[in-house]
Structures are given as structure tokens and as C-alpha cells.
Amino acid sequence: MKFLLWLILLVLCWPLAILAVVLYPLVWLLLLPFRLVGITVSAVLDLFKAVITLPARLLRGPL
């Protein structure tokens, strides 16, 4: 789908399409640290949730 949209952009405005192809990897590299931070924060929050709910799961017993 993205490729088809890019082809339409190439037909309508080829300089903008070429600029998008050139800038896409740079933007991806710039956003990569934010993705890694998001993954780390999500993992830490899941760990906290597991630690907080551990006593309740232990008291519930086997299912």
C-alpha cells in the first residue's frame, strides 16, 4: 500500500517523492532511539505489574 501511494506521489510530484525516499532512512534512524526507549519503558512497567500482582496470584492458588 505504501509503495502504491509513493508511486502516485511520484506521478503527481516527483521531486517530493524523491525527497521522501532520501529522507525516510534518516528519519527512521532519528526515531530509532525513541522506539528503543519505548520498548524499555514498556518492559519495565510490565515487570512492575508482575511484581505487584505476584502476591495475589500466589494466594489464588492453582487453577
PDBQT receptor file of N, H, CA, C and O in Angstrom, charges set to zero:
ATOM      1  N   MET A   1       0.827  -1.192   0.000  1.00  0.00    +0.000 N 
ATOM      2  CA  MET A   1       0.000   0.000   0.000  1.00  0.00    +0.000 C 
ATOM      3  C   MET A   1       0.874   1.260   0.000  1.00  0.00    +0.000 C 
ATOM      4  O   MET A   1       0.608   2.216  -0.729  1.00  0.00    +0.000 OA
ATOM      5  N   LYS A   2       1.916   1.242   0.828  1.00  0.00    +0.000 N 
ATOM      6  H   LYS A   2       2.132   0.465   1.421  1.00  0.00    +0.000 HD
ATOM      7  CA  LYS A   2       2.804   2.411   0.872  1.00  0.00    +0.000 C 
ATOM      8  C   LYS A   2       3.493   2.623  -0.471  1.00  0.00    +0.000 C 
ATOM      9  O   LYS A   2       3.692   3.754  -0.912  1.00  0.00    +0.000 OA
ATOM     10  N   PHE A   3       3.851   1.517  -1.109  1.00  0.00    +0.000 N 
ATOM     11  H   PHE A   3       3.688   0.597  -0.750  1.00  0.00    +0.000 HD
ATOM     12  CA  PHE A   3       4.517   1.639  -2.405  1.00  0.00    +0.000 C 
ATOM     13  C   PHE A   3       3.586   2.245  -3.446  1.00  0.00    +0.000 C 
ATOM     14  O   PHE A   3       4.010   3.071  -4.254  1.00  0.00    +0.000 OA
ATOM     15  N   LEU A   4       2.329   1.841  -3.432  1.00  0.00    +0.000 N 
ATOM     16  H   LEU A   4       1.984   1.169  -2.776  1.00  0.00    +0.000 HD
ATOM     17  CA  LEU A   4       1.366   2.410  -4.380  1.00  0.00    +0.000 C 
ATOM     18  C   LEU A   4       1.157   3.902  -4.124  1.00  0.00    +0.000 C 
ATOM     19  O   LEU A   4       1.056   4.690  -5.064  1.00  0.00    +0.000 OA
ATOM     20  N   LEU A   5       1.093   4.284  -2.851  1.00  0.00    +0.000 N 
ATOM     21  H   LEU A   5       1.175   3.644  -2.088  1.00  0.00    +0.000 HD
ATOM     22  CA  LEU A   5       0.973   5.705  -2.533  1.00  0.00    +0.000 C 
ATOM     23  C   LEU A   5       2.202   6.472  -2.991  1.00  0.00    +0.000 C 
ATOM     24  O   LEU A   5       2.095   7.602  -3.468  1.00  0.00    +0.000 OA
ATOM     25  N   TRP A   6       3.379   5.851  -2.844  1.00  0.00    +0.000 N 
ATOM     26  H   TRP A   6       3.466   4.934  -2.456  1.00  0.00    +0.000 HD
ATOM     27  CA  TRP A   6       4.593   6.512  -3.299  1.00  0.00    +0.000 C 
ATOM     28  C   TRP A   6       4.597   6.658  -4.822  1.00  0.00    +0.000 C 
ATOM     29  O   TRP A   6       5.051   7.676  -5.345  1.00  0.00    +0.000 OA
ATOM     30  N   LEU A   7       4.097   5.652  -5.532  1.00  0.00    +0.000 N 
ATOM     31  H   LEU A   7       3.728   4.825  -5.107  1.00  0.00    +0.000 HD
ATOM     32  CA  LEU A   7       4.022   5.755  -6.998  1.00  0.00    +0.000 C 
ATOM     33  C   LEU A   7       3.080   6.870  -7.427  1.00  0.00    +0.000 C 
ATOM     34  O   LEU A   7       3.372   7.590  -8.381  1.00  0.00    +0.000 OA
ATOM     35  N   ILE A   8       1.965   7.021  -6.744  1.00  0.00    +0.000 N 
ATOM     36  H   ILE A   8       1.728   6.436  -5.968  1.00  0.00    +0.000 HD
ATOM     37  CA  ILE A   8       1.042   8.117  -7.053  1.00  0.00    +0.000 C 
ATOM     38  C   ILE A   8       1.726   9.453  -6.799  1.00  0.00    +0.000 C 
ATOM     39  O   ILE A   8       1.605  10.384  -7.596  1.00  0.00    +0.000 OA
ATOM     40  N   LEU A   9       2.450   9.540  -5.676  1.00  0.00    +0.000 N 
ATOM     41  H   LEU A   9       2.548   8.784  -5.029  1.00  0.00    +0.000 HD
ATOM     42  CA  LEU A   9       3.188  10.769  -5.384  1.00  0.00    +0.000 C 
ATOM     43  C   LEU A   9       4.259  11.016  -6.430  1.00  0.00    +0.000 C 
ATOM     44  O   LEU A   9       4.502  12.163  -6.804  1.00  0.00    +0.000 OA
ATOM     45  N   LEU A  10       4.899   9.966  -6.904  1.00  0.00    +0.000 N 
ATOM     46  H   LEU A  10       4.701   9.035  -6.600  1.00  0.00    +0.000 HD
ATOM     47  CA  LEU A  10       5.922  10.102  -7.944  1.00  0.00    +0.000 C 
ATOM     48  C   LEU A  10       5.331  10.666  -9.232  1.00  0.00    +0.000 C 
ATOM     49  O   LEU A  10       5.959  11.486  -9.902  1.00  0.00    +0.000 OA
ATOM     50  N   VAL A  11       4.144  10.232  -9.568  1.00  0.00    +0.000 N 
ATOM     51  H   VAL A  11       3.634   9.566  -9.024  1.00  0.00    +0.000 HD
ATOM     52  CA  VAL A  11       3.499  10.736 -10.785  1.00  0.00    +0.000 C 
ATOM     53  C   VAL A  11       3.049  12.181 -10.605  1.00  0.00    +0.000 C 
ATOM     54  O   VAL A  11       3.190  12.993 -11.519  1.00  0.00    +0.000 OA
ATOM     55  N   LEU A  12       2.510  12.504  -9.435  1.00  0.00    +0.000 N 
ATOM     56  H   LEU A  12       2.395  11.845  -8.693  1.00  0.00    +0.000 HD
ATOM     57  CA  LEU A  12       1.975  13.840  -9.210  1.00  0.00    +0.000 C 
ATOM     58  C   LEU A  12       3.065  14.874  -8.953  1.00  0.00    +0.000 C 
ATOM     59  O   LEU A  12       3.008  15.986  -9.478  1.00  0.00    +0.000 OA
ATOM     60  N   CYS A  13       4.053  14.509  -8.147  1.00  0.00    +0.000 N 
ATOM     61  H   CYS A  13       4.099  13.606  -7.720  1.00  0.00    +0.000 HD
ATOM     62  CA  CYS A  13       5.086  15.468  -7.771  1.00  0.00    +0.000 C 
ATOM     63  C   CYS A  13       6.382  14.708  -7.544  1.00  0.00    +0.000 C 
ATOM     64  O   CYS A  13       6.690  14.335  -6.412  1.00  0.00    +0.000 OA
ATOM     65  N   TRP A  14       7.145  14.475  -8.603  1.00  0.00    +0.000 N 
ATOM     66  H   TRP A  14       6.895  14.778  -9.523  1.00  0.00    +0.000 HD
ATOM     67  CA  TRP A  14       8.314  13.622  -8.494  1.00  0.00    +0.000 C 
ATOM     68  C   TRP A  14       9.417  14.186  -7.592  1.00  0.00    +0.000 C 
ATOM     69  O   TRP A  14      10.097  13.391  -6.944  1.00  0.00    +0.000 OA
ATOM     70  N   PRO A  15       9.640  15.505  -7.504  1.00  0.00    +0.000 N 
ATOM     71  CA  PRO A  15      10.704  15.950  -6.577  1.00  0.00    +0.000 C 
ATOM     72  C   PRO A  15      10.380  15.621  -5.116  1.00  0.00    +0.000 C 
ATOM     73  O   PRO A  15      11.267  15.263  -4.341  1.00  0.00    +0.000 OA
ATOM     74  N   LEU A  16       9.113  15.746  -4.753  1.00  0.00    +0.000 N 
ATOM     75  H   LEU A  16       8.392  16.037  -5.383  1.00  0.00    +0.000 HD
ATOM     76  CA  LEU A  16       8.711  15.414  -3.386  1.00  0.00    +0.000 C 
ATOM     77  C   LEU A  16       8.857  13.922  -3.119  1.00  0.00    +0.000 C 
ATOM     78  O   LEU A  16       9.237  13.525  -2.017  1.00  0.00    +0.000 OA
ATOM     79  N   ALA A  17       8.563  13.098  -4.107  1.00  0.00    +0.000 N 
ATOM     80  H   ALA A  17       8.255  13.420  -5.002  1.00  0.00    +0.000 HD
ATOM     81  CA  ALA A  17       8.705  11.652  -3.948  1.00  0.00    +0.000 C 
ATOM     82  C   ALA A  17      10.172  11.264  -3.786  1.00  0.00    +0.000 C 
ATOM     83  O   ALA A  17      10.498  10.420  -2.951  1.00  0.00    +0.000 OA
ATOM     84  N   ILE A  18      11.044  11.858  -4.558  1.00  0.00    +0.000 N 
ATOM     85  H   ILE A  18      10.780  12.543  -5.236  1.00  0.00    +0.000 HD
ATOM     86  CA  ILE A  18      12.476  11.575  -4.438  1.00  0.00    +0.000 C 
ATOM     87  C   ILE A  18      12.992  12.043  -3.085  1.00  0.00    +0.000 C 
ATOM     88  O   ILE A  18      13.795  11.355  -2.455  1.00  0.00    +0.000 OA
ATOM     89  N   LEU A  19      12.539  13.208  -2.635  1.00  0.00    +0.000 N 
ATOM     90  H   LEU A  19      11.886  13.767  -3.146  1.00  0.00    +0.000 HD
ATOM     91  CA  LEU A  19      12.931  13.718  -1.318  1.00  0.00    +0.000 C 
ATOM     92  C   LEU A  19      12.461  12.776  -0.209  1.00  0.00    +0.000 C 
ATOM     93  O   LEU A  19      13.185  12.546   0.759  1.00  0.00    +0.000 OA
ATOM     94  N   ALA A  20      11.269  12.240  -0.349  1.00  0.00    +0.000 N 
ATOM     95  H   ALA A  20      10.681  12.426  -1.136  1.00  0.00    +0.000 HD
ATOM     96  CA  ALA A  20      10.747  11.300   0.645  1.00  0.00    +0.000 C 
ATOM     97  C   ALA A  20      11.597  10.036   0.701  1.00  0.00    +0.000 C 
ATOM     98  O   ALA A  20      11.851   9.506   1.783  1.00  0.00    +0.000 OA
ATOM     99  N   VAL A  21      12.037   9.552  -0.452  1.00  0.00    +0.000 N 
ATOM    100  H   VAL A  21      11.831   9.982  -1.331  1.00  0.00    +0.000 HD
ATOM    101  CA  VAL A  21      12.871   8.347  -0.490  1.00  0.00    +0.000 C 
ATOM    102  C   VAL A  21      14.225   8.616   0.170  1.00  0.00    +0.000 C 
ATOM    103  O   VAL A  21      14.775   7.744   0.842  1.00  0.00    +0.000 OA
ATOM    104  N   VAL A  22      14.754   9.814  -0.022  1.00  0.00    +0.000 N 
ATOM    105  H   VAL A  22      14.307  10.523  -0.568  1.00  0.00    +0.000 HD
ATOM    106  CA  VAL A  22      16.054  10.147   0.557  1.00  0.00    +0.000 C 
ATOM    107  C   VAL A  22      15.945  10.377   2.062  1.00  0.00    +0.000 C 
ATOM    108  O   VAL A  22      16.822   9.952   2.814  1.00  0.00    +0.000 OA
ATOM    109  N   LEU A  23      14.881  11.043   2.511  1.00  0.00    +0.000 N 
ATOM    110  H   LEU A  23      14.168  11.387   1.900  1.00  0.00    +0.000 HD
ATOM    111  CA  LEU A  23      14.760  11.396   3.918  1.00  0.00    +0.000 C 
ATOM    112  C   LEU A  23      14.222  10.269   4.794  1.00  0.00    +0.000 C 
ATOM    113  O   LEU A  23      14.434  10.287   6.007  1.00  0.00    +0.000 OA
ATOM    114  N   TYR A  24      13.540   9.300   4.217  1.00  0.00    +0.000 N 
ATOM    115  H   TYR A  24      13.368   9.286   3.232  1.00  0.00    +0.000 HD
ATOM    116  CA  TYR A  24      12.942   8.234   5.014  1.00  0.00    +0.000 C 
ATOM    117  C   TYR A  24      13.961   7.489   5.886  1.00  0.00    +0.000 C 
ATOM    118  O   TYR A  24      13.702   7.303   7.075  1.00  0.00    +0.000 OA
ATOM    119  N   PRO A  25      15.110   7.056   5.344  1.00  0.00    +0.000 N 
ATOM    120  CA  PRO A  25      16.079   6.363   6.211  1.00  0.00    +0.000 C 
ATOM    121  C   PRO A  25      16.636   7.271   7.310  1.00  0.00    +0.000 C 
ATOM    122  O   PRO A  25      16.903   6.803   8.417  1.00  0.00    +0.000 OA
ATOM    123  N   LEU A  26      16.812   8.551   7.020  1.00  0.00    +0.000 N 
ATOM    124  H   LEU A  26      16.595   8.931   6.121  1.00  0.00    +0.000 HD
ATOM    125  CA  LEU A  26      17.323   9.469   8.034  1.00  0.00    +0.000 C 
ATOM    126  C   LEU A  26      16.322   9.657   9.164  1.00  0.00    +0.000 C 
ATOM    127  O   LEU A  26      16.704   9.673  10.334  1.00  0.00    +0.000 OA
ATOM    128  N   VAL A  27      15.065   9.797   8.830  1.00  0.00    +0.000 N 
ATOM    129  H   VAL A  27      14.755   9.784   7.880  1.00  0.00    +0.000 HD
ATOM    130  CA  VAL A  27      14.030   9.943   9.850  1.00  0.00    +0.000 C 
ATOM    131  C   VAL A  27      13.914   8.662  10.660  1.00  0.00    +0.000 C 
ATOM    132  O   VAL A  27      13.728   8.710  11.876  1.00  0.00    +0.000 OA
ATOM    133  N   TRP A  28      14.023   7.519   9.998  1.00  0.00    +0.000 N 
ATOM    134  H   TRP A  28      14.174   7.480   9.011  1.00  0.00    +0.000 HD
ATOM    135  CA  TRP A  28      13.963   6.233  10.700  1.00  0.00    +0.000 C 
ATOM    136  C   TRP A  28      15.100   6.118  11.710  1.00  0.00    +0.000 C 
ATOM    137  O   TRP A  28      14.893   5.663  12.835  1.00  0.00    +0.000 OA
ATOM    138  N   LEU A  29      16.316   6.535  11.303  1.00  0.00    +0.000 N 
ATOM    139  H   LEU A  29      16.484   6.904  10.389  1.00  0.00    +0.000 HD
ATOM    140  CA  LEU A  29      17.449   6.489  12.224  1.00  0.00    +0.000 C 
ATOM    141  C   LEU A  29      17.289   7.460  13.380  1.00  0.00    +0.000 C 
ATOM    142  O   LEU A  29      17.700   7.158  14.501  1.00  0.00    +0.000 OA
ATOM    143  N   LEU A  30      16.701   8.618  13.128  1.00  0.00    +0.000 N 
ATOM    144  H   LEU A  30      16.368   8.864  12.218  1.00  0.00    +0.000 HD
ATOM    145  CA  LEU A  30      16.490   9.581  14.199  1.00  0.00    +0.000 C 
ATOM    146  C   LEU A  30      15.451   9.102  15.204  1.00  0.00    +0.000 C 
ATOM    147  O   LEU A  30      15.567   9.396  16.394  1.00  0.00    +0.000 OA
ATOM    148  N   LEU A  31      14.440   8.371  14.750  1.00  0.00    +0.000 N 
ATOM    149  H   LEU A  31      14.346   8.132  13.784  1.00  0.00    +0.000 HD
ATOM    150  CA  LEU A  31      13.381   7.905  15.637  1.00  0.00    +0.000 C 
ATOM    151  C   LEU A  31      13.710   6.591  16.337  1.00  0.00    +0.000 C 
ATOM    152  O   LEU A  31      13.002   6.202  17.266  1.00  0.00    +0.000 OA
ATOM    153  N   LEU A  32      14.759   5.904  15.919  1.00  0.00    +0.000 N 
ATOM    154  H   LEU A  32      15.334   6.220  15.165  1.00  0.00    +0.000 HD
ATOM    155  CA  LEU A  32      15.121   4.617  16.499  1.00  0.00    +0.000 C 
ATOM    156  C   LEU A  32      15.381   4.681  18.007  1.00  0.00    +0.000 C 
ATOM    157  O   LEU A  32      14.898   3.804  18.724  1.00  0.00    +0.000 OA
ATOM    158  N   PRO A  33      16.113   5.664  18.523  1.00  0.00    +0.000 N 
ATOM    159  CA  PRO A  33      16.300   5.707  19.988  1.00  0.00    +0.000 C 
ATOM    160  C   PRO A  33      14.986   5.856  20.755  1.00  0.00    +0.000 C 
ATOM    161  O   PRO A  33      14.840   5.289  21.837  1.00  0.00    +0.000 OA
ATOM    162  N   PHE A  34      14.041   6.602  20.215  1.00  0.00    +0.000 N 
ATOM    163  H   PHE A  34      14.161   7.063  19.336  1.00  0.00    +0.000 HD
ATOM    164  CA  PHE A  34      12.757   6.761  20.893  1.00  0.00    +0.000 C 
ATOM    165  C   PHE A  34      11.992   5.441  20.930  1.00  0.00    +0.000 C 
ATOM    166  O   PHE A  34      11.310   5.150  21.912  1.00  0.00    +0.000 OA
ATOM    167  N   ARG A  35      12.100   4.647  19.879  1.00  0.00    +0.000 N 
ATOM    168  H   ARG A  35      12.654   4.884  19.081  1.00  0.00    +0.000 HD
ATOM    169  CA  ARG A  35      11.458   3.329  19.877  1.00  0.00    +0.000 C 
ATOM    170  C   ARG A  35      12.094   2.429  20.914  1.00  0.00    +0.000 C 
ATOM    171  O   ARG A  35      11.398   1.706  21.627  1.00  0.00    +0.000 OA
ATOM    172  N   LEU A  36      13.423   2.470  21.001  1.00  0.00    +0.000 N 
ATOM    173  H   LEU A  36      13.988   3.057  20.421  1.00  0.00    +0.000 HD
ATOM    174  CA  LEU A  36      14.112   1.639  21.991  1.00  0.00    +0.000 C 
ATOM    175  C   LEU A  36      13.741   2.049  23.413  1.00  0.00    +0.000 C 
ATOM    176  O   LEU A  36      13.556   1.192  24.277  1.00  0.00    +0.000 OA
ATOM    177  N   VAL A  37      13.633   3.345  23.661  1.00  0.00    +0.000 N 
ATOM    178  H   VAL A  37      13.783   4.042  22.959  1.00  0.00    +0.000 HD
ATOM    179  CA  VAL A  37      13.211   3.820  24.978  1.00  0.00    +0.000 C 
ATOM    180  C   VAL A  37      11.787   3.364  25.264  1.00  0.00    +0.000 C 
ATOM    181  O   VAL A  37      11.486   2.963  26.388  1.00  0.00    +0.000 OA
ATOM    182  N   GLY A  38      10.917   3.418  24.282  1.00  0.00    +0.000 N 
ATOM    183  H   GLY A  38      11.162   3.744  23.369  1.00  0.00    +0.000 HD
ATOM    184  CA  GLY A  38       9.541   2.962  24.461  1.00  0.00    +0.000 C 
ATOM    185  C   GLY A  38       9.459   1.492  24.785  1.00  0.00    +0.000 C 
ATOM    186  O   GLY A  38       8.673   1.091  25.644  1.00  0.00    +0.000 OA
ATOM    187  N   ILE A  39      10.255   0.678  24.116  1.00  0.00    +0.000 N 
ATOM    188  H   ILE A  39      10.894   1.004  23.419  1.00  0.00    +0.000 HD
ATOM    189  CA  ILE A  39      10.272  -0.754  24.394  1.00  0.00    +0.000 C 
ATOM    190  C   ILE A  39      10.775  -1.008  25.805  1.00  0.00    +0.000 C 
ATOM    191  O   ILE A  39      10.230  -1.848  26.521  1.00  0.00    +0.000 OA
ATOM    192  N   THR A  40      11.825  -0.277  26.210  1.00  0.00    +0.000 N 
ATOM    193  H   THR A  40      12.267   0.406  25.628  1.00  0.00    +0.000 HD
ATOM    194  CA  THR A  40      12.390  -0.450  27.553  1.00  0.00    +0.000 C 
ATOM    195  C   THR A  40      11.399  -0.038  28.631  1.00  0.00    +0.000 C 
ATOM    196  O   THR A  40      11.222  -0.751  29.619  1.00  0.00    +0.000 OA
ATOM    197  N   VAL A  41      10.757   1.102  28.449  1.00  0.00    +0.000 N 
ATOM    198  H   VAL A  41      10.901   1.681  27.647  1.00  0.00    +0.000 HD
ATOM    199  CA  VAL A  41       9.775   1.566  29.437  1.00  0.00    +0.000 C 
ATOM    200  C   VAL A  41       8.616   0.588  29.537  1.00  0.00    +0.000 C 
ATOM    201  O   VAL A  41       8.135   0.313  30.637  1.00  0.00    +0.000 OA
ATOM    202  N   SER A  42       8.168   0.069  28.430  1.00  0.00    +0.000 N 
ATOM    203  H   SER A  42       8.558   0.292  27.537  1.00  0.00    +0.000 HD
ATOM    204  CA  SER A  42       7.083  -0.909  28.439  1.00  0.00    +0.000 C 
ATOM    205  C   SER A  42       7.492  -2.175  29.192  1.00  0.00    +0.000 C 
ATOM    206  O   SER A  42       6.701  -2.726  29.957  1.00  0.00    +0.000 OA
ATOM    207  N   ALA A  43       8.717  -2.630  28.977  1.00  0.00    +0.000 N 
ATOM    208  H   ALA A  43       9.359  -2.182  28.355  1.00  0.00    +0.000 HD
ATOM    209  CA  ALA A  43       9.188  -3.828  29.667  1.00  0.00    +0.000 C 
ATOM    210  C   ALA A  43       9.298  -3.591  31.171  1.00  0.00    +0.000 C 
ATOM    211  O   ALA A  43       8.943  -4.464  31.963  1.00  0.00    +0.000 OA
ATOM    212  N   VAL A  44       9.782  -2.422  31.568  1.00  0.00    +0.000 N 
ATOM    213  H   VAL A  44      10.070  -1.713  30.925  1.00  0.00    +0.000 HD
ATOM    214  CA  VAL A  44       9.902  -2.114  32.998  1.00  0.00    +0.000 C 
ATOM    215  C   VAL A  44       8.522  -2.030  33.645  1.00  0.00    +0.000 C 
ATOM    216  O   VAL A  44       8.331  -2.522  34.757  1.00  0.00    +0.000 OA
ATOM    217  N   LEU A  45       7.569  -1.420  32.969  1.00  0.00    +0.000 N 
ATOM    218  H   LEU A  45       7.723  -1.020  32.066  1.00  0.00    +0.000 HD
ATOM    219  CA  LEU A  45       6.216  -1.333  33.519  1.00  0.00    +0.000 C 
ATOM    220  C   LEU A  45       5.573  -2.707  33.629  1.00  0.00    +0.000 C 
ATOM    221  O   LEU A  45       4.861  -2.979  34.596  1.00  0.00    +0.000 OA
ATOM    222  N   ASP A  46       5.813  -3.573  32.658  1.00  0.00    +0.000 N 
ATOM    223  H   ASP A  46       6.392  -3.353  31.872  1.00  0.00    +0.000 HD
ATOM    224  CA  ASP A  46       5.298  -4.946  32.751  1.00  0.00    +0.000 C 
ATOM    225  C   ASP A  46       5.934  -5.694  33.915  1.00  0.00    +0.000 C 
ATOM    226  O   ASP A  46       5.268  -6.481  34.588  1.00  0.00    +0.000 OA
ATOM    227  N   LEU A  47       7.223  -5.453  34.154  1.00  0.00    +0.000 N 
ATOM    228  H   LEU A  47       7.764  -4.814  33.607  1.00  0.00    +0.000 HD
ATOM    229  CA  LEU A  47       7.885  -6.079  35.294  1.00  0.00    +0.000 C 
ATOM    230  C   LEU A  47       7.286  -5.589  36.607  1.00  0.00    +0.000 C 
ATOM    231  O   LEU A  47       7.029  -6.393  37.503  1.00  0.00    +0.000 OA
ATOM    232  N   PHE A  48       7.062  -4.295  36.734  1.00  0.00    +0.000 N 
ATOM    233  H   PHE A  48       7.271  -3.642  36.006  1.00  0.00    +0.000 HD
ATOM    234  CA  PHE A  48       6.437  -3.758  37.950  1.00  0.00    +0.000 C 
ATOM    235  C   PHE A  48       5.043  -4.348  38.157  1.00  0.00    +0.000 C 
ATOM    236  O   PHE A  48       4.667  -4.677  39.282  1.00  0.00    +0.000 OA
ATOM    237  N   LYS A  49       4.287  -4.481  37.084  1.00  0.00    +0.000 N 
ATOM    238  H   LYS A  49       4.593  -4.214  36.170  1.00  0.00    +0.000 HD
ATOM    239  CA  LYS A  49       2.949  -5.058  37.186  1.00  0.00    +0.000 C 
ATOM    240  C   LYS A  49       3.026  -6.503  37.666  1.00  0.00    +0.000 C 
ATOM    241  O   LYS A  49       2.218  -6.931  38.491  1.00  0.00    +0.000 OA
ATOM    242  N   ALA A  50       3.992  -7.250  37.152  1.00  0.00    +0.000 N 
ATOM    243  H   ALA A  50       4.648  -6.903  36.482  1.00  0.00    +0.000 HD
ATOM    244  CA  ALA A  50       4.146  -8.647  37.564  1.00  0.00    +0.000 C 
ATOM    245  C   ALA A  50       4.542  -8.741  39.030  1.00  0.00    +0.000 C 
ATOM    246  O   ALA A  50       4.057  -9.611  39.753  1.00  0.00    +0.000 OA
ATOM    247  N   VAL A  51       5.416  -7.856  39.466  1.00  0.00    +0.000 N 
ATOM    248  H   VAL A  51       5.810  -7.149  38.879  1.00  0.00    +0.000 HD
ATOM    249  CA  VAL A  51       5.851  -7.886  40.865  1.00  0.00    +0.000 C 
ATOM    250  C   VAL A  51       4.712  -7.489  41.793  1.00  0.00    +0.000 C 
ATOM    251  O   VAL A  51       4.550  -8.084  42.859  1.00  0.00    +0.000 OA
ATOM    252  N   ILE A  52       3.927  -6.501  41.407  1.00  0.00    +0.000 N 
ATOM    253  H   ILE A  52       4.058  -6.018  40.541  1.00  0.00    +0.000 HD
ATOM    254  CA  ILE A  52       2.832  -6.029  42.255  1.00  0.00    +0.000 C 
ATOM    255  C   ILE A  52       1.714  -7.070  42.337  1.00  0.00    +0.000 C 
ATOM    256  O   ILE A  52       1.116  -7.248  43.398  1.00  0.00    +0.000 OA
ATOM    257  N   THR A  53       1.430  -7.746  41.249  1.00  0.00    +0.000 N 
ATOM    258  H   THR A  53       1.916  -7.602  40.387  1.00  0.00    +0.000 HD
ATOM    259  CA  THR A  53       0.328  -8.722  41.252  1.00  0.00    +0.000 C 
ATOM    260  C   THR A  53       0.764 -10.118  41.680  1.00  0.00    +0.000 C 
ATOM    261  O   THR A  53      -0.064 -11.026  41.752  1.00  0.00    +0.000 OA
ATOM    262  N   LEU A  54       2.064 -10.306  41.969  1.00  0.00    +0.000 N 
ATOM    263  H   LEU A  54       2.737  -9.569  41.911  1.00  0.00    +0.000 HD
ATOM    264  CA  LEU A  54       2.550 -11.627  42.352  1.00  0.00    +0.000 C 
ATOM    265  C   LEU A  54       1.887 -12.163  43.619  1.00  0.00    +0.000 C 
ATOM    266  O   LEU A  54       1.486 -13.327  43.627  1.00  0.00    +0.000 OA
ATOM    267  N   PRO A  55       1.749 -11.375  44.694  1.00  0.00    +0.000 N 
ATOM    268  CA  PRO A  55       1.097 -11.941  45.892  1.00  0.00    +0.000 C 
ATOM    269  C   PRO A  55      -0.341 -12.406  45.632  1.00  0.00    +0.000 C 
ATOM    270  O   PRO A  55      -0.756 -13.447  46.141  1.00  0.00    +0.000 OA
ATOM    271  N   ALA A  56      -1.078 -11.662  44.868  1.00  0.00    +0.000 N 
ATOM    272  H   ALA A  56      -0.741 -10.816  44.455  1.00  0.00    +0.000 HD
ATOM    273  CA  ALA A  56      -2.457 -12.056  44.578  1.00  0.00    +0.000 C 
ATOM    274  C   ALA A  56      -2.488 -13.355  43.776  1.00  0.00    +0.000 C 
ATOM    275  O   ALA A  56      -3.348 -14.205  44.008  1.00  0.00    +0.000 OA
ATOM    276  N   ARG A  57      -1.573 -13.509  42.851  1.00  0.00    +0.000 N 
ATOM    277  H   ARG A  57      -0.875 -12.818  42.663  1.00  0.00    +0.000 HD
ATOM    278  CA  ARG A  57      -1.539 -14.737  42.052  1.00  0.00    +0.000 C 
ATOM    279  C   ARG A  57      -1.112 -15.930  42.908  1.00  0.00    +0.000 C 
ATOM    280  O   ARG A  57      -1.580 -17.050  42.701  1.00  0.00    +0.000 OA
ATOM    281  N   LEU A  58      -0.221 -15.683  43.867  1.00  0.00    +0.000 N 
ATOM    282  H   LEU A  58       0.159 -14.773  44.034  1.00  0.00    +0.000 HD
ATOM    283  CA  LEU A  58       0.203 -16.782  44.747  1.00  0.00    +0.000 C 
ATOM    284  C   LEU A  58      -0.912 -17.202  45.686  1.00  0.00    +0.000 C 
ATOM    285  O   LEU A  58      -1.079 -18.393  45.948  1.00  0.00    +0.000 OA
ATOM    286  N   LEU A  59      -1.683 -16.241  46.202  1.00  0.00    +0.000 N 
ATOM    287  H   LEU A  59      -1.547 -15.274  45.989  1.00  0.00    +0.000 HD
ATOM    288  CA  LEU A  59      -2.782 -16.559  47.121  1.00  0.00    +0.000 C 
ATOM    289  C   LEU A  59      -3.949 -17.226  46.415  1.00  0.00    +0.000 C 
ATOM    290  O   LEU A  59      -4.687 -17.999  47.026  1.00  0.00    +0.000 OA
ATOM    291  N   ARG A  60      -4.120 -16.933  45.139  1.00  0.00    +0.000 N 
ATOM    292  H   ARG A  60      -3.520 -16.304  44.643  1.00  0.00    +0.000 HD
ATOM    293  CA  ARG A  60      -5.216 -17.526  44.385  1.00  0.00    +0.000 C 
ATOM    294  C   ARG A  60      -5.036 -19.025  44.266  1.00  0.00    +0.000 C 
ATOM    295  O   ARG A  60      -6.015 -19.770  44.270  1.00  0.00    +0.000 OA
ATOM    296  N   GLY A  61      -3.791 -19.478  44.160  1.00  0.00    +0.000 N 
ATOM    297  H   GLY A  61      -2.995 -18.873  44.157  1.00  0.00    +0.000 HD
ATOM    298  CA  GLY A  61      -3.523 -20.908  44.095  1.00  0.00    +0.000 C 
ATOM    299  C   GLY A  61      -3.628 -21.424  42.666  1.00  0.00    +0.000 C 
ATOM    300  O   GLY A  61      -3.870 -20.667  41.726  1.00  0.00    +0.000 OA
ATOM    301  N   PRO A  62      -3.441 -22.734  42.531  1.00  0.00    +0.000 N 
ATOM    302  CA  PRO A  62      -3.514 -23.333  41.178  1.00  0.00    +0.000 C 
ATOM    303  C   PRO A  62      -4.948 -23.303  40.665  1.00  0.00    +0.000 C 
ATOM    304  O   PRO A  62      -5.905 -23.397  41.433  1.00  0.00    +0.000 OA
ATOM    305  N   LEU A  63      -5.069 -23.173  39.376  1.00  0.00    +0.000 N 
ATOM    306  H   LEU A  63      -4.291 -23.097  38.751  1.00  0.00    +0.000 HD
ATOM    307  CA  LEU A  63      -6.407 -23.119  38.772  1.00  0.00    +0.000 C 
ATOM    308  C   LEU A  63      -6.950 -24.474  38.494  1.00  0.00    +0.000 C 
ATOM    309  O   LEU A  63      -8.065 -24.600  37.987  1.00  0.00    +0.000 OA
TER     310      LEU A  63
